[in-house]
């Protein structure tokens, strides 16, 4: 009888750990920003695409951005987004979308 209780306890422990693991994995999925309707998007020929983070130089994550002077500035991580917010003017020369404003 004691062996049966141990087996049931182990089963529920493993089931609980599995559920916690699934919740953690599900919570880490990145949320995406809905795309703008086609009539508000600029044509590709006039859009200057930013591909590198102005702070650290890594590849950008299109879900991490701020709007600065009516233009989106993308970052590789949340820390770079915070750093940019402290002194945005410091990074403008690294951003293609601001190249004409120099």
ZIGI-V911794 format. One record per helix or strand. SS is the DSSP state (@ for helix, = for strand). FROM is the first residue (numbers start at 0). LEN is the number of residues. If there is no record, write none. Layout:
SS FROM LEN
SS FROM LEN
//
This chain:
@ 1 26
@ 37 3
= 51 1
= 58 1
= 60 8
= 70 5
@ 77 9
@ 87 7
@ 95 6
//
